[in-house]
Amino acid sequence: VQVAESGGGLVQAGGSLRLSCTASGLTFENYHMSWFRQAPGKEREGVAAIDLWGVTIYANSVKGRFTISNDNAKNTLYLQMKSLTPEDTAMYYCAADRRDWQLLPEYTYWGQGTQVTVSS
């Protein structure tokens, strides 16, 4: 199984980005999926998760600004981010598991991450 994120980059505060996550050897519609992020010197933080039935949850810090979604036909997970602030700067990771870990970092499959940098 290989999980890969893309879409990160440098954006000004107030801007938007959309992250994507794809996988080989894994069919997203059979897995609970999530996005995490980790800033330098900080613990990995659960940002958003979506379960097998499409129910989503978000960390309070991103609620109302980030949207997690999936396209099962494309086997792709997305994280739409808007109103970005410098505090959103981090490496963002996609994760998958057959168990619903919600925002806990216990997922089995992880990507290598994509860097998001928000300038002030």
Biopython code that builds the backbone (N, CA, C, O; Angstrom):
import numpy as np
from Bio.PDB.StructureBuilder import StructureBuilder

atoms = [
    (1, "VAL", "N", (0.837, -1.189, 0.000)),
    (1, "VAL", "CA", (0.000, 0.000, 0.000)),
    (1, "VAL", "C", (0.879, 1.249, 0.000)),
    (1, "VAL", "O", (1.818, 1.365, 0.788)),
    (2, "GLN", "N", (0.563, 2.162, -0.882)),
    (2, "GLN", "CA", (1.263, 3.446, -0.905)),
    (2, "GLN", "C", (0.235, 4.564, -0.922)),
    (2, "GLN", "O", (-0.683, 4.583, -1.743)),
    (3, "VAL", "N", (0.412, 5.483, -0.003)),
    (3, "VAL", "CA", (-0.459, 6.646, 0.113)),
    (3, "VAL", "C", (0.365, 7.877, -0.222)),
    (3, "VAL", "O", (1.497, 8.009, 0.243)),
    (4, "ALA", "N", (-0.182, 8.774, -1.018)),
    (4, "ALA", "CA", (0.582, 9.950, -1.453)),
    (4, "ALA", "C", (-0.279, 11.198, -1.411)),
    (4, "ALA", "O", (-1.399, 11.214, -1.922)),
    (5, "GLU", "N", (0.259, 12.247, -0.793)),
    (5, "GLU", "CA", (-0.421, 13.533, -0.738)),
    (5, "GLU", "C", (0.178, 14.474, -1.781)),
    (5, "GLU", "O", (1.324, 14.314, -2.201)),
    (6, "SER", "N", (-0.607, 15.436, -2.180)),
    (6, "SER", "CA", (-0.142, 16.482, -3.091)),
    (6, "SER", "C", (-0.964, 17.733, -2.861)),
    (6, "SER", "O", (-1.995, 17.706, -2.188)),
    (7, "GLY", "N", (-0.491, 18.828, -3.433)),
    (7, "GLY", "CA", (-1.255, 20.070, -3.375)),
    (7, "GLY", "C", (-0.748, 21.097, -2.387)),
    (7, "GLY", "O", (-1.275, 22.208, -2.326)),
    (8, "GLY", "N", (0.263, 20.746, -1.613)),
    (8, "GLY", "CA", (0.802, 21.713, -0.673)),
    (8, "GLY", "C", (1.559, 22.820, -1.393)),
    (8, "GLY", "O", (1.783, 22.758, -2.602)),
    (9, "GLY", "N", (1.946, 23.827, -0.631)),
    (9, "GLY", "CA", (2.692, 24.934, -1.223)),
    (9, "GLY", "C", (2.721, 26.122, -0.304)),
    (9, "GLY", "O", (2.369, 26.041, 0.873)),
    (10, "LEU", "N", (3.155, 27.249, -0.879)),
    (10, "LEU", "CA", (3.244, 28.504, -0.144)),
    (10, "LEU", "C", (2.046, 29.371, -0.524)),
    (10, "LEU", "O", (1.755, 29.562, -1.705)),
    (11, "VAL", "N", (1.363, 29.886, 0.479)),
    (11, "VAL", "CA", (0.188, 30.717, 0.238)),
    (11, "VAL", "C", (0.178, 31.846, 1.257)),
    (11, "VAL", "O", (0.665, 31.692, 2.377)),
    (12, "GLN", "N", (-0.379, 32.975, 0.859)),
    (12, "GLN", "CA", (-0.485, 34.102, 1.779)),
    (12, "GLN", "C", (-1.640, 33.900, 2.748)),
    (12, "GLN", "O", (-2.602, 33.191, 2.452)),
    (13, "ALA", "N", (-1.532, 34.522, 3.884)),
    (13, "ALA", "CA", (-2.612, 34.459, 4.871)),
    (13, "ALA", "C", (-3.919, 34.920, 4.227)),
    (13, "ALA", "O", (-3.960, 35.902, 3.485)),
    (14, "GLY", "N", (-4.975, 34.187, 4.533)),
    (14, "GLY", "CA", (-6.268, 34.475, 3.937)),
    (14, "GLY", "C", (-6.538, 33.694, 2.668)),
    (14, "GLY", "O", (-7.660, 33.692, 2.161)),
    (15, "GLY", "N", (-5.520, 33.035, 2.155)),
    (15, "GLY", "CA", (-5.653, 32.285, 0.920)),
    (15, "GLY", "C", (-6.208, 30.884, 1.125)),
    (15, "GLY", "O", (-6.577, 30.490, 2.231)),
    (16, "SER", "N", (-6.254, 30.149, 0.026)),
    (16, "SER", "CA", (-6.830, 28.797, 0.026)),
    (16, "SER", "C", (-5.895, 27.818, -0.667)),
    (16, "SER", "O", (-5.086, 28.190, -1.517)),
    (17, "LEU", "N", (-6.030, 26.565, -0.280)),
    (17, "LEU", "CA", (-5.330, 25.457, -0.929)),
    (17, "LEU", "C", (-6.227, 24.239, -0.880)),
    (17, "LEU", "O", (-7.068, 24.109, 0.009)),
    (18, "ARG", "N", (-6.045, 23.349, -1.836)),
    (18, "ARG", "CA", (-6.728, 22.061, -1.788)),
    (18, "ARG", "C", (-5.686, 20.956, -1.852)),
    (18, "ARG", "O", (-4.919, 20.857, -2.810)),
    (19, "LEU", "N", (-5.674, 20.146, -0.839)),
    (19, "LEU", "CA", (-4.784, 18.989, -0.785)),
    (19, "LEU", "C", (-5.511, 17.768, -1.332)),
    (19, "LEU", "O", (-6.726, 17.628, -1.195)),
    (20, "SER", "N", (-4.734, 16.890, -1.955)),
    (20, "SER", "CA", (-5.284, 15.638, -2.471)),
    (20, "SER", "C", (-4.490, 14.475, -1.924)),
    (20, "SER", "O", (-3.309, 14.605, -1.601)),
    (21, "CYS", "N", (-5.147, 13.341, -1.823)),
    (21, "CYS", "CA", (-4.506, 12.118, -1.340)),
    (21, "CYS", "C", (-4.982, 10.961, -2.200)),
    (21, "CYS", "O", (-6.185, 10.757, -2.364)),
    (22, "THR", "N", (-4.053, 10.212, -2.743)),
    (22, "THR", "CA", (-4.373, 9.024, -3.514)),
    (22, "THR", "C", (-3.623, 7.840, -2.938)),
    (22, "THR", "O", (-2.696, 8.001, -2.143)),
    (23, "ALA", "N", (-4.035, 6.644, -3.347)),
    (23, "ALA", "CA", (-3.371, 5.459, -2.819)),
    (23, "ALA", "C", (-3.389, 4.349, -3.846)),
    (23, "ALA", "O", (-4.305, 4.244, -4.662)),
    (24, "SER", "N", (-2.376, 3.535, -3.791)),
    (24, "SER", "CA", (-2.351, 2.313, -4.579)),
    (24, "SER", "C", (-2.416, 1.147, -3.613)),
    (24, "SER", "O", (-1.808, 1.181, -2.543)),
    (25, "GLY", "N", (-3.155, 0.116, -3.992)),
    (25, "GLY", "CA", (-3.294, -1.036, -3.125)),
    (25, "GLY", "C", (-4.310, -0.851, -2.017)),
    (25, "GLY", "O", (-4.367, -1.646, -1.079)),
    (26, "LEU", "N", (-5.103, 0.187, -2.123)),
    (26, "LEU", "CA", (-6.065, 0.495, -1.075)),
    (26, "LEU", "C", (-7.255, 1.205, -1.721)),
    (26, "LEU", "O", (-7.080, 2.185, -2.445)),
    (27, "THR", "N", (-8.455, 0.712, -1.458)),
    (27, "THR", "CA", (-9.661, 1.328, -2.007)),
    (27, "THR", "C", (-10.302, 2.182, -0.928)),
    (27, "THR", "O", (-10.788, 1.665, 0.078)),
    (28, "PHE", "N", (-10.301, 3.485, -1.139)),
    (28, "PHE", "CA", (-10.722, 4.420, -0.097)),
    (28, "PHE", "C", (-12.124, 4.156, 0.418)),
    (28, "PHE", "O", (-12.395, 4.393, 1.595)),
    (29, "GLU", "N", (-13.022, 3.673, -0.428)),
    (29, "GLU", "CA", (-14.401, 3.514, 0.016)),
    (29, "GLU", "C", (-14.525, 2.444, 1.095)),
    (29, "GLU", "O", (-15.563, 2.345, 1.750)),
    (30, "ASN", "N", (-13.489, 1.649, 1.284)),
    (30, "ASN", "CA", (-13.508, 0.613, 2.312)),
    (30, "ASN", "C", (-12.758, 1.016, 3.572)),
    (30, "ASN", "O", (-12.608, 0.213, 4.492)),
    (31, "TYR", "N", (-12.283, 2.264, 3.617)),
    (31, "TYR", "CA", (-11.447, 2.717, 4.723)),
    (31, "TYR", "C", (-11.972, 4.024, 5.315)),
    (31, "TYR", "O", (-12.567, 4.854, 4.628)),
    (32, "HIS", "N", (-11.729, 4.169, 6.604)),
    (32, "HIS", "CA", (-11.906, 5.450, 7.265)),
    (32, "HIS", "C", (-10.666, 6.285, 6.936)),
    (32, "HIS", "O", (-9.543, 5.783, 6.973)),
    (33, "MET", "N", (-10.882, 7.555, 6.615)),
    (33, "MET", "CA", (-9.801, 8.399, 6.135)),
    (33, "MET", "C", (-9.683, 9.659, 6.979)),
    (33, "MET", "O", (-10.645, 10.103, 7.606)),
    (34, "SER", "N", (-8.481, 10.223, 6.980)),
    (34, "SER", "CA", (-8.295, 11.430, 7.770)),
    (34, "SER", "C", (-7.124, 12.249, 7.252)),
    (34, "SER", "O", (-6.301, 11.777, 6.468)),
    (35, "TRP", "N", (-7.077, 13.479, 7.711)),
    (35, "TRP", "CA", (-5.949, 14.371, 7.486)),
    (35, "TRP", "C", (-5.376, 14.770, 8.843)),
    (35, "TRP", "O", (-6.110, 15.085, 9.780)),
    (36, "PHE", "N", (-4.065, 14.748, 8.922)),
    (36, "PHE", "CA", (-3.335, 15.198, 10.105)),
    (36, "PHE", "C", (-2.329, 16.252, 9.681)),
    (36, "PHE", "O", (-2.035, 16.405, 8.496)),
    (37, "ARG", "N", (-1.817, 16.957, 10.635)),
    (37, "ARG", "CA", (-0.742, 17.899, 10.353)),
    (37, "ARG", "C", (0.233, 17.920, 11.513)),
    (37, "ARG", "O", (-0.123, 17.611, 12.651)),
    (38, "GLN", "N", (1.461, 18.287, 11.210)),
    (38, "GLN", "CA", (2.493, 18.373, 12.239)),
    (38, "GLN", "C", (3.398, 19.545, 11.931)),
    (38, "GLN", "O", (4.038, 19.597, 10.880)),
    (39, "ALA", "N", (3.444, 20.478, 12.852)),
    (39, "ALA", "CA", (4.328, 21.623, 12.741)),
    (39, "ALA", "C", (5.629, 21.313, 13.486)),
    (39, "ALA", "O", (5.632, 20.475, 14.388)),
    (40, "PRO", "N", (6.724, 21.969, 13.127)),
    (40, "PRO", "CA", (7.997, 21.719, 13.804)),
    (40, "PRO", "C", (7.884, 21.895, 15.314)),
    (40, "PRO", "O", (7.383, 22.910, 15.796)),
    (41, "GLY", "N", (8.352, 20.902, 16.045)),
    (41, "GLY", "CA", (8.337, 20.978, 17.500)),
    (41, "GLY", "C", (7.003, 20.687, 18.144)),
    (41, "GLY", "O", (6.861, 20.784, 19.363)),
    (42, "LYS", "N", (6.013, 20.325, 17.325)),
    (42, "LYS", "CA", (4.685, 20.037, 17.866)),
    (42, "LYS", "C", (4.273, 18.612, 17.550)),
    (42, "LYS", "O", (4.823, 17.977, 16.650)),
    (43, "GLU", "N", (3.294, 18.116, 18.307)),
    (43, "GLU", "CA", (2.787, 16.769, 18.068)),
    (43, "GLU", "C", (1.890, 16.753, 16.829)),
    (43, "GLU", "O", (1.343, 17.773, 16.409)),
    (44, "ARG", "N", (1.766, 15.556, 16.269)),
    (44, "ARG", "CA", (0.875, 15.398, 15.139)),
    (44, "ARG", "C", (-0.562, 15.622, 15.599)),
    (44, "ARG", "O", (-0.992, 15.093, 16.624)),
    (45, "GLU", "N", (-1.284, 16.404, 14.832)),
    (45, "GLU", "CA", (-2.629, 16.823, 15.204)),
    (45, "GLU", "C", (-3.647, 16.362, 14.171)),
    (45, "GLU", "O", (-3.459, 16.573, 12.973)),
    (46, "GLY", "N", (-4.718, 15.737, 14.628)),
    (46, "GLY", "CA", (-5.788, 15.374, 13.732)),
    (46, "GLY", "C", (-6.549, 16.611, 13.293)),
    (46, "GLY", "O", (-6.960, 17.424, 14.121)),
    (47, "VAL", "N", (-6.735, 16.751, 11.986)),
    (47, "VAL", "CA", (-7.385, 17.941, 11.431)),
    (47, "VAL", "C", (-8.819, 17.654, 11.021)),
    (47, "VAL", "O", (-9.736, 18.396, 11.372)),
    (48, "ALA", "N", (-9.006, 16.569, 10.275)),
    (48, "ALA", "CA", (-10.340, 16.224, 9.776)),
    (48, "ALA", "C", (-10.377, 14.734, 9.478)),
    (48, "ALA", "O", (-9.359, 14.130, 9.139)),
    (49, "ALA", "N", (-11.547, 14.157, 9.608)),
    (49, "ALA", "CA", (-11.714, 12.739, 9.325)),
    (49, "ALA", "C", (-13.074, 12.504, 8.674)),
    (49, "ALA", "O", (-14.035, 13.240, 8.898)),
    (50, "ILE", "N", (-13.118, 11.454, 7.863)),
    (50, "ILE", "CA", (-14.373, 11.073, 7.218)),
    (50, "ILE", "C", (-14.507, 9.563, 7.328)),
    (50, "ILE", "O", (-13.562, 8.826, 7.047)),
    (51, "ASP", "N", (-15.685, 9.105, 7.738)),
    (51, "ASP", "CA", (-15.844, 7.664, 7.922)),
    (51, "ASP", "C", (-16.459, 7.026, 6.675)),
    (51, "ASP", "O", (-16.680, 7.685, 5.658)),
    (52, "LEU", "N", (-16.728, 5.728, 6.787)),
    (52, "LEU", "CA", (-17.235, 4.972, 5.645)),
    (52, "LEU", "C", (-18.585, 5.486, 5.142)),
    (52, "LEU", "O", (-18.941, 5.275, 3.982)),
    (53, "TRP", "N", (-19.321, 6.147, 6.001)),
    (53, "TRP", "CA", (-20.658, 6.622, 5.648)),
    (53, "TRP", "C", (-20.663, 8.103, 5.309)),
    (53, "TRP", "O", (-21.724, 8.703, 5.136)),
    (54, "GLY", "N", (-19.472, 8.692, 5.213)),
    (54, "GLY", "CA", (-19.366, 10.092, 4.830)),
    (54, "GLY", "C", (-19.538, 11.080, 5.958)),
    (54, "GLY", "O", (-19.616, 12.285, 5.717)),
    (55, "VAL", "N", (-19.600, 10.595, 7.186)),
    (55, "VAL", "CA", (-19.709, 11.490, 8.333)),
    (55, "VAL", "C", (-18.335, 12.111, 8.602)),
    (55, "VAL", "O", (-17.323, 11.412, 8.652)),
    (56, "THR", "N", (-18.320, 13.406, 8.771)),
    (56, "THR", "CA", (-17.056, 14.119, 8.935)),
    (56, "THR", "C", (-16.946, 14.735, 10.322)),
    (56, "THR", "O", (-17.947, 15.094, 10.941)),
    (57, "ILE", "N", (-15.714, 14.848, 10.793)),
    (57, "ILE", "CA", (-15.429, 15.567, 12.034)),
    (57, "ILE", "C", (-14.204, 16.429, 11.803)),
    (57, "ILE", "O", (-13.377, 16.136, 10.940)),
    (58, "TYR", "N", (-14.096, 17.499, 12.586)),
    (58, "TYR", "CA", (-13.011, 18.453, 12.413)),
    (58, "TYR", "C", (-12.446, 18.871, 13.764)),
    (58, "TYR", "O", (-13.147, 18.897, 14.775)),
    (59, "ALA", "N", (-11.176, 19.193, 13.749)),
    (59, "ALA", "CA", (-10.588, 19.820, 14.918)),
    (59, "ALA", "C", (-11.185, 21.217, 15.072)),
    (59, "ALA", "O", (-11.511, 21.875, 14.084)),
    (60, "ASN", "N", (-11.322, 21.657, 16.304)),
    (60, "ASN", "CA", (-11.917, 22.978, 16.536)),
    (60, "ASN", "C", (-11.136, 24.085, 15.832)),
    (60, "ASN", "O", (-11.706, 25.091, 15.410)),
    (61, "SER", "N", (-9.838, 23.888, 15.712)),
    (61, "SER", "CA", (-8.986, 24.931, 15.130)),
    (61, "SER", "C", (-9.235, 25.154, 13.637)),
    (61, "SER", "O", (-8.838, 26.181, 13.087)),
    (62, "VAL", "N", (-9.892, 24.190, 12.983)),
    (62, "VAL", "CA", (-10.113, 24.330, 11.536)),
    (62, "VAL", "C", (-11.586, 24.314, 11.160)),
    (62, "VAL", "O", (-11.935, 24.491, 9.993)),
    (63, "LYS", "N", (-12.441, 24.105, 12.134)),
    (63, "LYS", "CA", (-13.871, 23.993, 11.863)),
    (63, "LYS", "C", (-14.376, 25.271, 11.191)),
    (63, "LYS", "O", (-14.108, 26.382, 11.648)),
    (64, "GLY", "N", (-15.109, 25.085, 10.102)),
    (64, "GLY", "CA", (-15.631, 26.229, 9.362)),
    (64, "GLY", "C", (-14.687, 26.746, 8.284)),
    (64, "GLY", "O", (-15.087, 27.544, 7.436)),
    (65, "ARG", "N", (-13.441, 26.298, 8.312)),
    (65, "ARG", "CA", (-12.465, 26.743, 7.309)),
    (65, "ARG", "C", (-11.995, 25.604, 6.404)),
    (65, "ARG", "O", (-11.692, 25.826, 5.232)),
    (66, "PHE", "N", (-11.935, 24.398, 6.941)),
    (66, "PHE", "CA", (-11.461, 23.239, 6.190)),
    (66, "PHE", "C", (-12.633, 22.311, 5.890)),
    (66, "PHE", "O", (-13.577, 22.206, 6.672)),
    (67, "THR", "N", (-12.553, 21.641, 4.740)),
    (67, "THR", "CA", (-13.579, 20.667, 4.368)),
    (67, "THR", "C", (-12.901, 19.407, 3.839)),
    (67, "THR", "O", (-12.102, 19.464, 2.903)),
    (68, "ILE", "N", (-13.228, 18.277, 4.447)),
    (68, "ILE", "CA", (-12.722, 16.996, 3.971)),
    (68, "ILE", "C", (-13.786, 16.351, 3.090)),
    (68, "ILE", "O", (-14.978, 16.408, 3.390)),
    (69, "SER", "N", (-13.340, 15.741, 2.005)),
    (69, "SER", "CA", (-14.278, 15.069, 1.112)),
    (69, "SER", "C", (-13.540, 13.966, 0.373)),
    (69, "SER", "O", (-12.310, 13.935, 0.343)),
    (70, "ASN", "N", (-14.298, 13.072, -0.216)),
    (70, "ASN", "CA", (-13.675, 12.027, -1.002)),
    (70, "ASN", "C", (-14.432, 11.811, -2.297)),
    (70, "ASN", "O", (-15.630, 12.074, -2.398)),
    (71, "ASP", "N", (-13.706, 11.331, -3.271)),
    (71, "ASP", "CA", (-14.268, 10.951, -4.551)),
    (71, "ASP", "C", (-13.898, 9.485, -4.761)),
    (71, "ASP", "O", (-12.799, 9.170, -5.217)),
    (72, "ASN", "N", (-14.820, 8.604, -4.426)),
    (72, "ASN", "CA", (-14.512, 7.175, -4.495)),
    (72, "ASN", "C", (-14.227, 6.718, -5.928)),
    (72, "ASN", "O", (-13.440, 5.797, -6.147)),
    (73, "ALA", "N", (-14.856, 7.351, -6.875)),
    (73, "ALA", "CA", (-14.616, 6.969, -8.270)),
    (73, "ALA", "C", (-13.160, 7.230, -8.675)),
    (73, "ALA", "O", (-12.597, 6.513, -9.503)),
    (74, "LYS", "N", (-12.566, 8.261, -8.082)),
    (74, "LYS", "CA", (-11.174, 8.590, -8.362)),
    (74, "LYS", "C", (-10.235, 8.062, -7.284)),
    (74, "LYS", "O", (-9.017, 8.224, -7.366)),
    (75, "ASN", "N", (-10.829, 7.421, -6.262)),
    (75, "ASN", "CA", (-10.015, 6.928, -5.137)),
    (75, "ASN", "C", (-9.127, 8.040, -4.587)),
    (75, "ASN", "O", (-7.928, 7.855, -4.379)),
    (76, "THR", "N", (-9.737, 9.183, -4.362)),
    (76, "THR", "CA", (-9.002, 10.372, -3.943)),
    (76, "THR", "C", (-9.704, 11.029, -2.759)),
    (76, "THR", "O", (-10.929, 11.143, -2.716)),
    (77, "LEU", "N", (-8.891, 11.452, -1.808)),
    (77, "LEU", "CA", (-9.367, 12.192, -0.641)),
    (77, "LEU", "C", (-8.893, 13.629, -0.785)),
    (77, "LEU", "O", (-7.788, 13.875, -1.269)),
    (78, "TYR", "N", (-9.720, 14.576, -0.367)),
    (78, "TYR", "CA", (-9.377, 15.988, -0.494)),
    (78, "TYR", "C", (-9.454, 16.681, 0.863)),
    (78, "TYR", "O", (-10.167, 16.254, 1.771)),
    (79, "LEU", "N", (-8.700, 17.756, 0.961)),
    (79, "LEU", "CA", (-8.855, 18.679, 2.082)),
    (79, "LEU", "C", (-8.840, 20.083, 1.488)),
    (79, "LEU", "O", (-7.795, 20.589, 1.081)),
    (80, "GLN", "N", (-10.010, 20.700, 1.446)),
    (80, "GLN", "CA", (-10.121, 22.077, 0.984)),
    (80, "GLN", "C", (-9.884, 22.996, 2.174)),
    (80, "GLN", "O", (-10.570, 22.895, 3.192)),
    (81, "MET", "N", (-8.918, 23.884, 2.045)),
    (81, "MET", "CA", (-8.557, 24.777, 3.143)),
    (81, "MET", "C", (-8.733, 26.218, 2.698)),
    (81, "MET", "O", (-8.251, 26.605, 1.634)),
    (82, "LYS", "N", (-9.408, 27.000, 3.493)),
    (82, "LYS", "CA", (-9.600, 28.412, 3.175)),
    (82, "LYS", "C", (-9.311, 29.254, 4.415)),
    (82, "LYS", "O", (-9.185, 28.737, 5.525)),
    (83, "SER", "N", (-9.210, 30.560, 4.198)),
    (83, "SER", "CA", (-8.909, 31.492, 5.302)),
    (83, "SER", "C", (-7.691, 31.023, 6.081)),
    (83, "SER", "O", (-7.691, 31.018, 7.312)),
    (84, "LEU", "N", (-6.668, 30.636, 5.362)),
    (84, "LEU", "CA", (-5.467, 30.098, 6.011)),
    (84, "LEU", "C", (-4.732, 31.170, 6.799)),
    (84, "LEU", "O", (-4.701, 32.339, 6.416)),
    (85, "THR", "N", (-4.148, 30.749, 7.897)),
    (85, "THR", "CA", (-3.350, 31.622, 8.756)),
    (85, "THR", "C", (-1.958, 31.008, 8.922)),
    (85, "THR", "O", (-1.775, 29.823, 8.643)),
    (86, "PRO", "N", (-0.983, 31.787, 9.368)),
    (86, "PRO", "CA", (0.353, 31.225, 9.598)),
    (86, "PRO", "C", (0.336, 30.041, 10.567)),
    (86, "PRO", "O", (1.215, 29.181, 10.509)),
    (87, "GLU", "N", (-0.649, 29.993, 11.447)),
    (87, "GLU", "CA", (-0.742, 28.878, 12.391)),
    (87, "GLU", "C", (-1.118, 27.566, 11.706)),
    (87, "GLU", "O", (-1.014, 26.502, 12.317)),
    (88, "ASP", "N", (-1.547, 27.626, 10.471)),
    (88, "ASP", "CA", (-1.853, 26.416, 9.710)),
    (88, "ASP", "C", (-0.618, 25.835, 9.034)),
    (88, "ASP", "O", (-0.689, 24.763, 8.434)),
    (89, "THR", "N", (0.500, 26.522, 9.125)),
    (89, "THR", "CA", (1.735, 26.035, 8.531)),
    (89, "THR", "C", (2.154, 24.725, 9.181)),
    (89, "THR", "O", (2.307, 24.648, 10.400)),
    (90, "ALA", "N", (2.339, 23.693, 8.359)),
    (90, "ALA", "CA", (2.680, 22.361, 8.874)),
    (90, "ALA", "C", (2.855, 21.410, 7.700)),
    (90, "ALA", "O", (2.540, 21.737, 6.556)),
    (91, "MET", "N", (3.366, 20.224, 8.013)),
    (91, "MET", "CA", (3.329, 19.116, 7.065)),
    (91, "MET", "C", (1.976, 18.439, 7.248)),
    (91, "MET", "O", (1.571, 18.121, 8.366)),
    (92, "TYR", "N", (1.295, 18.227, 6.144)),
    (92, "TYR", "CA", (-0.034, 17.620, 6.187)),
    (92, "TYR", "C", (0.044, 16.187, 5.669)),
    (92, "TYR", "O", (0.645, 15.905, 4.633)),
    (93, "TYR", "N", (-0.590, 15.290, 6.435)),
    (93, "TYR", "CA", (-0.551, 13.874, 6.132)),
    (93, "TYR", "C", (-1.956, 13.321, 5.935)),
    (93, "TYR", "O", (-2.912, 13.740, 6.587)),
    (94, "CYS", "N", (-2.046, 12.379, 5.026)),
    (94, "CYS", "CA", (-3.267, 11.621, 4.806)),
    (94, "CYS", "C", (-3.096, 10.262, 5.493)),
    (94, "CYS", "O", (-2.005, 9.693, 5.488)),
    (95, "ALA", "N", (-4.163, 9.758, 6.073)),
    (95, "ALA", "CA", (-4.091, 8.473, 6.777)),
    (95, "ALA", "C", (-5.347, 7.661, 6.512)),
    (95, "ALA", "O", (-6.421, 8.207, 6.264)),
    (96, "ALA", "N", (-5.188, 6.331, 6.571)),
    (96, "ALA", "CA", (-6.310, 5.432, 6.298)),
    (96, "ALA", "C", (-6.257, 4.226, 7.214)),
    (96, "ALA", "O", (-5.181, 3.775, 7.605)),
    (97, "ASP", "N", (-7.424, 3.710, 7.551)),
    (97, "ASP", "CA", (-7.493, 2.504, 8.384)),
    (97, "ASP", "C", (-8.877, 1.894, 8.246)),
    (97, "ASP", "O", (-9.837, 2.589, 7.911)),
    (98, "ARG", "N", (-8.979, 0.615, 8.498)),
    (98, "ARG", "CA", (-10.288, -0.040, 8.514)),
    (98, "ARG", "C", (-11.034, 0.260, 9.814)),
    (98, "ARG", "O", (-12.258, 0.134, 9.870)),
    (99, "ARG", "N", (-10.313, 0.652, 10.847)),
    (99, "ARG", "CA", (-10.937, 1.103, 12.096)),
    (99, "ARG", "C", (-11.119, 2.610, 12.044)),
    (99, "ARG", "O", (-10.344, 3.328, 11.413)),
    (100, "ASP", "N", (-12.142, 3.061, 12.708)),
    (100, "ASP", "CA", (-12.453, 4.486, 12.717)),
    (100, "ASP", "C", (-11.758, 5.159, 13.898)),
    (100, "ASP", "O", (-12.308, 5.224, 14.997)),
    (101, "TRP", "N", (-10.561, 5.650, 13.664)),
    (101, "TRP", "CA", (-9.796, 6.313, 14.714)),
    (101, "TRP", "C", (-10.145, 7.792, 14.858)),
    (101, "TRP", "O", (-9.637, 8.474, 15.749)),
    (102, "GLN", "N", (-11.003, 8.274, 13.990)),
    (102, "GLN", "CA", (-11.406, 9.680, 14.004)),
    (102, "GLN", "C", (-10.159, 10.559, 13.973)),
    (102, "GLN", "O", (-9.431, 10.523, 12.981)),
    (103, "LEU", "N", (-9.883, 11.339, 14.998)),
    (103, "LEU", "CA", (-8.741, 12.248, 14.959)),
    (103, "LEU", "C", (-7.557, 11.751, 15.791)),
    (103, "LEU", "O", (-6.643, 12.516, 16.100)),
    (104, "LEU", "N", (-7.582, 10.478, 16.147)),
    (104, "LEU", "CA", (-6.447, 9.912, 16.871)),
    (104, "LEU", "C", (-5.405, 9.424, 15.881)),
    (104, "LEU", "O", (-5.776, 8.879, 14.842)),
    (105, "PRO", "N", (-4.112, 9.594, 16.154)),
    (105, "PRO", "CA", (-3.055, 9.228, 15.193)),
    (105, "PRO", "C", (-2.725, 7.741, 15.213)),
    (105, "PRO", "O", (-1.552, 7.369, 15.252)),
    (106, "GLU", "N", (-3.742, 6.892, 15.188)),
    (106, "GLU", "CA", (-3.557, 5.441, 15.272)),
    (106, "GLU", "C", (-3.777, 4.741, 13.945)),
    (106, "GLU", "O", (-3.836, 3.512, 13.897)),
    (107, "TYR", "N", (-3.898, 5.497, 12.874)),
    (107, "TYR", "CA", (-4.165, 4.913, 11.573)),
    (107, "TYR", "C", (-2.997, 4.040, 11.116)),
    (107, "TYR", "O", (-1.845, 4.274, 11.482)),
    (108, "THR", "N", (-3.314, 3.046, 10.322)),
    (108, "THR", "CA", (-2.305, 2.104, 9.855)),
    (108, "THR", "C", (-1.496, 2.649, 8.692)),
    (108, "THR", "O", (-0.275, 2.500, 8.656)),
    (109, "TYR", "N", (-2.168, 3.275, 7.747)),
    (109, "TYR", "CA", (-1.507, 3.701, 6.511)),
    (109, "TYR", "C", (-1.367, 5.221, 6.481)),
    (109, "TYR", "O", (-2.315, 5.963, 6.736)),
    (110, "TRP", "N", (-0.149, 5.654, 6.161)),
    (110, "TRP", "CA", (0.181, 7.080, 6.138)),
    (110, "TRP", "C", (0.939, 7.439, 4.869)),
    (110, "TRP", "O", (1.712, 6.641, 4.340)),
    (111, "GLY", "N", (0.702, 8.652, 4.392)),
    (111, "GLY", "CA", (1.521, 9.167, 3.311)),
    (111, "GLY", "C", (2.771, 9.840, 3.854)),
    (111, "GLY", "O", (3.001, 9.888, 5.063)),
    (112, "GLN", "N", (3.571, 10.358, 2.932)),
    (112, "GLN", "CA", (4.827, 11.015, 3.314)),
    (112, "GLN", "C", (4.631, 12.480, 3.668)),
    (112, "GLN", "O", (5.528, 13.115, 4.221)),
    (113, "GLY", "N", (3.476, 13.008, 3.354)),
    (113, "GLY", "CA", (3.172, 14.379, 3.723)),
    (113, "GLY", "C", (3.390, 15.368, 2.602)),
    (113, "GLY", "O", (4.169, 15.130, 1.679)),
    (114, "THR", "N", (2.687, 16.484, 2.698)),
    (114, "THR", "CA", (2.873, 17.605, 1.784)),
    (114, "THR", "C", (2.932, 18.878, 2.624)),
    (114, "THR", "O", (2.112, 19.079, 3.520)),
    (115, "GLN", "N", (3.904, 19.729, 2.327)),
    (115, "GLN", "CA", (4.145, 20.901, 3.155)),
    (115, "GLN", "C", (3.216, 22.042, 2.769)),
    (115, "GLN", "O", (3.069, 22.380, 1.595)),
    (116, "VAL", "N", (2.600, 22.623, 3.778)),
    (116, "VAL", "CA", (1.792, 23.827, 3.609)),
    (116, "VAL", "C", (2.441, 24.943, 4.421)),
    (116, "VAL", "O", (2.641, 24.808, 5.628)),
    (117, "THR", "N", (2.763, 26.032, 3.758)),
    (117, "THR", "CA", (3.357, 27.186, 4.417)),
    (117, "THR", "C", (2.502, 28.414, 4.140)),
    (117, "THR", "O", (2.246, 28.768, 2.989)),
    (118, "VAL", "N", (2.069, 29.054, 5.214)),
    (118, "VAL", "CA", (1.227, 30.238, 5.099)),
    (118, "VAL", "C", (2.029, 31.440, 5.577)),
    (118, "VAL", "O", (2.465, 31.495, 6.726)),
    (119, "SER", "N", (2.215, 32.392, 4.687)),
    (119, "SER", "CA", (2.983, 33.584, 5.044)),
    (119, "SER", "C", (2.052, 34.694, 5.519)),
    (119, "SER", "O", (0.909, 34.813, 5.078)),
    (120, "SER", "N", (2.583, 35.497, 6.432)),
    (120, "SER", "CA", (1.758, 36.582, 6.993)),
    (120, "SER", "C", (1.858, 37.844, 6.155)),
    (120, "SER", "O", (1.231, 38.852, 6.480)),
]
sb = StructureBuilder()
sb.init_structure("model")
sb.init_model(0)
sb.init_chain("A")
sb.init_seg("    ")
for serial, (resi, resn, name, xyz) in enumerate(atoms, 1):
    if name == "N":
        sb.init_residue(resn, " ", resi, " ")
    sb.init_atom(name, np.array(xyz, "f"), 0.0, 1.0, " ", f" {name:<3s}", serial, name[0])
structure = sb.get_structure()
